[in-house]
Amino acid sequence: MTNPYITFEKAASEEELLQFQQKVTEGGFTAFRLFLEGFRSKLKEYVDQECTAVAERLATARRLFPEPTRFSPSWAAIWDEFEEIIAYKLTVLQSIQGEERDGEWQILIDNPYTNSDLVCYPSLTFFEGAYMYAYFRSDLKQNEFIRLQKIQTVILAFGSERMKEQRKQQ
């Protein structure tokens, strides 16, 4: 099956959008899930120049499918979630420009007032980090914080290297 999001993105007229709407509605849960997966992929990869177009596509998707709960109750807030991701990603894109985006990035999520573990997503590109920041930012709990940060220096070692060193000494 063709990615429904690609069909949606290519729709050039209201008639094509209505045909898309009908096809997804007839396809039910699976067709709508595939559409959302394609949309989420777009949210992950889009760049600065596409911000307005992605926001407009979200408005169109919301108009075509105003009640995503018809497909699944778990999607009650999907359009709000996507809207927040777009807004937070825009904040990141506007805050960090040009060459500052080069290199390795990571996301840290922590709540210093609980015993929960610190969550870290290392080895990200800038755009991966921007998406993940936006994704997790929209669901932060009381006292949690999120950091998107660029890695300047890395020293990396693997546990297997230690085993090799010990064997050589014996």
Secondary structure per residue as TSV (DSSP state, phi and psi in degrees):
chain	resnum	aa	ss	phi	psi
A	1	M	-	360.0	134.7
A	2	T	-	-64.4	143.7
A	3	N	-	-59.1	115.6
A	4	P	H	-57.9	-30.3
A	5	Y	H	-64.4	-37.0
A	6	I	H	-63.5	-42.8
A	7	T	H	-60.1	-44.5
A	8	F	H	-60.1	-46.6
A	9	E	H	-63.8	-34.2
A	10	K	H	-84.9	-12.7
A	11	A	-	-59.8	121.3
A	12	A	-	-103.1	-10.9
A	13	S	S	-136.1	165.7
A	14	E	H	-62.9	-36.1
A	15	E	H	-62.4	-44.2
A	16	E	H	-65.0	-37.1
A	17	L	H	-64.7	-41.1
A	18	L	H	-67.2	-36.0
A	19	Q	H	-64.7	-41.6
A	20	F	H	-61.5	-47.4
A	21	Q	H	-56.0	-46.4
A	22	Q	H	-63.5	-43.7
A	23	K	H	-62.9	-43.8
A	24	V	H	-67.4	-43.1
A	25	T	H	-60.1	-43.8
A	26	E	H	-65.8	-32.4
A	27	G	H	-76.5	-14.6
A	28	G	H	66.4	-147.4
A	29	F	H	-51.8	-50.6
A	30	T	H	-62.6	-46.0
A	31	A	H	-62.9	-42.2
A	32	F	H	-69.1	-38.9
A	33	R	H	-61.0	-43.8
A	34	L	H	-63.7	-38.3
A	35	F	H	-61.1	-46.9
A	36	L	H	-64.5	-38.7
A	37	E	H	-62.5	-41.9
A	38	G	H	-64.6	-39.9
A	39	F	H	-64.9	-43.4
A	40	R	H	-62.4	-39.0
A	41	S	H	-59.5	-40.9
A	42	K	H	-63.4	-40.4
A	43	L	H	-61.8	-33.2
A	44	K	H	-71.1	-37.7
A	45	E	H	-103.3	-16.5
A	46	Y	-	-65.0	150.4
A	47	V	-	-112.2	176.1
A	48	D	G	-46.0	-48.2
A	49	Q	G	-65.1	-17.0
A	50	E	G	-97.8	-0.6
A	51	C	H	-54.8	-49.7
A	52	T	H	-64.2	-44.4
A	53	A	H	-62.5	-41.0
A	54	V	H	-66.1	-41.6
A	55	A	H	-63.3	-38.7
A	56	E	H	-67.1	-38.4
A	57	R	H	-65.2	-36.6
A	58	L	H	-63.7	-43.6
A	59	A	H	-60.7	-39.5
A	60	T	H	-66.6	-43.8
A	61	A	H	-61.6	-41.7
A	62	R	H	-62.5	-38.6
A	63	R	H	-68.9	-42.5
A	64	L	H	-70.4	-34.6
A	65	F	-	-128.8	71.1
A	66	P	S	-69.3	-17.9
A	67	E	-	-126.3	77.2
A	68	P	G	-63.2	-15.2
A	69	T	G	-67.2	-15.0
A	70	R	G	-62.2	-26.2
A	71	F	T	-93.5	-38.1
A	72	S	-	-166.6	136.7
A	73	P	G	-60.2	-25.5
A	74	S	G	-68.7	-12.0
A	75	W	G	-101.7	21.3
A	76	A	T	-57.1	-36.3
A	77	A	T	-113.7	20.1
A	78	I	H	-61.8	-40.5
A	79	W	H	-68.2	-37.0
A	80	D	H	-65.8	-40.7
A	81	E	H	-60.6	-48.3
A	82	F	H	-62.9	-38.6
A	83	E	H	-62.4	-42.5
A	84	E	H	-65.5	-40.3
A	85	I	H	-60.2	-45.3
A	86	I	H	-60.8	-44.3
A	87	A	H	-65.5	-46.3
A	88	Y	H	-69.6	-36.4
A	89	K	H	-65.9	-39.1
A	90	L	H	-58.9	-41.5
A	91	T	H	-58.3	-44.1
A	92	V	H	-65.3	-47.2
A	93	L	H	-60.9	-37.3
A	94	Q	H	-75.6	-26.0
A	95	S	H	-84.2	-28.1
A	96	I	S	-124.7	118.4
A	97	Q	-	-117.2	159.1
A	98	G	G	46.6	-127.7
A	99	E	G	-65.5	-19.1
A	100	E	G	-63.0	-17.4
A	101	R	G	-84.4	-14.3
A	102	D	-	-64.3	158.0
A	103	G	S	95.7	-168.2
A	104	E	E	-95.5	140.2
A	105	W	E	-125.6	160.5
A	106	Q	E	-146.5	157.9
A	107	I	E	-112.2	133.6
A	108	L	E	-121.2	135.1
A	109	I	E	-129.3	130.0
A	110	D	E	-151.0	156.9
A	111	N	-	-131.0	103.7
A	112	P	T	-67.7	-9.3
A	113	Y	T	-100.7	10.3
A	114	T	S	-130.3	171.5
A	115	N	S	-89.9	4.4
A	116	S	-	-67.8	153.4
A	117	D	-	-72.1	151.6
A	118	L	-	-70.0	136.4
A	119	V	E	-107.2	131.6
A	120	C	E	-134.7	131.7
A	121	Y	E	-117.4	97.5
A	122	P	E	-91.0	177.6
A	123	S	E	59.6	42.9
A	124	L	E	-102.2	151.0
A	125	T	-	-76.8	169.2
A	126	F	H	-58.9	-46.3
A	127	F	H	-70.0	-32.8
A	128	E	H	-63.5	-44.7
A	129	G	H	-64.7	-39.6
A	130	A	H	-62.6	-43.0
A	131	Y	H	-65.2	-47.7
A	132	M	H	-63.8	-38.4
A	133	Y	H	-58.4	-48.8
A	134	A	H	-63.5	-41.7
A	135	Y	H	-62.5	-50.2
A	136	F	H	-77.8	-29.5
A	137	R	H	-59.7	-35.9
A	138	S	T	-72.0	-8.9
A	139	D	T	-128.8	26.5
A	140	L	-	-66.8	139.2
A	141	K	-	-90.4	169.8
A	142	Q	T	-50.9	129.9
A	143	N	T	71.6	-1.7
A	144	E	-	-76.7	152.7
A	145	F	E	-136.5	158.0
A	146	I	E	-128.6	142.2
A	147	R	E	-129.2	131.7
A	148	L	E	-106.4	119.9
A	149	Q	E	-139.6	147.8
A	150	K	E	-88.9	137.1
A	151	I	E	-88.7	125.1
A	152	Q	-	-94.6	-40.0
A	153	T	-	-137.8	138.4
A	154	V	-	-132.2	132.9
A	155	I	-	-117.7	121.3
A	156	L	-	-123.0	132.2
A	157	A	-	-138.2	154.9
A	158	F	-	-116.8	144.4
A	159	G	H	-57.5	-32.2
A	160	S	H	-64.0	-27.6
A	161	E	H	-67.0	-35.2
A	162	R	H	-64.5	-41.4
A	163	M	H	-61.5	-41.6
A	164	K	H	-65.1	-40.6
A	165	E	H	-63.9	-41.4
A	166	Q	H	-65.5	-38.5
A	167	R	H	-66.3	-36.7
A	168	K	H	-66.1	-34.8
A	169	Q	H	-73.2	-20.3
A	170	Q	-	-80.1	360.0
